[in-house]
């Protein structure tokens, strides 16, 4: 549902790419010093923080079922600062957690002083109501099933109706690994220092490939056969989505394009998306054939190639942040 990408300038600006569940890329630019005044705004005690850290260090988060909603993505019950229940979308392409102002109010979330986040989309429509925030705890599935990390948190008024927030598992499960099992509808955690992924352990008809990043976050990219990178994006309802220049580079012929309706970005701007013939892409030894493919003719030249749920649905995907590996296991 939400994605981000590229550029880091002296810790003052971060540009992030994201794609919402209804399939559009947008980016968020964050200006200002990252944690100025955080402790004053949080009203937290060190003892409560340490209690949470000890709890998460002792046990892995339990596996959690998610449900897929066509409009909003992979949905889980979520608690913020022990308040809830809220509905969040699991989004591997987000690079941050995003919460609504209602969640921020009900959960007593502290807003970082003087923080400002500008959100703009591929439509070029802009919104600047985002604020950086810090939360004490984040739990999914059950109120005490705490995740070990929170990462960057953004308060935004532009989440789609019916969605309270977005959860990026690469940020929230850190330093644990996590598995997104699409056929089983489940997300689970593993300890990569004890049960690491290994290239030699590729499953039948699957692959273990490098987890690439853009240098600004833990968002998971993989290398395609021609050297281009694709963002693994569980928040996107697309299969393969790419700009015109990327389509040319991948020898994808955008003939017989059919305009898609109702595709909007997080800034609520209309995005041009055209369904074209299914494509074949290769990720290491893994060949994905007849992947539903959409051309994004208005996408900026630096927009990443996206692999969304329509391409990922047959797989159990495991992400090892320590060894920087991703396993594709067909189910």
Secondary structure by P-SEA (a helix, b strand, c coil): ccccccccccccbbbbbbccccbbbbbbbbbccccccccccccccaaaaaaaaaaaaaccccbbbbbbbccccccccccccccccbbbbbcccccbbbbcaaaaaaacccccccbbbbbbcccccccccbbbbccccccccccccccccccccccccccccccccccccccccccbbbbbcccccccccccccccccccccccccccccccccccccccbbbbccccbbbbbcccccccbbbcaaaaaaacccccbbbbbccccccccbbbbbbbccbbbbbcccccccccccccccccccccccccccccccccccccccccbbbbbbcc
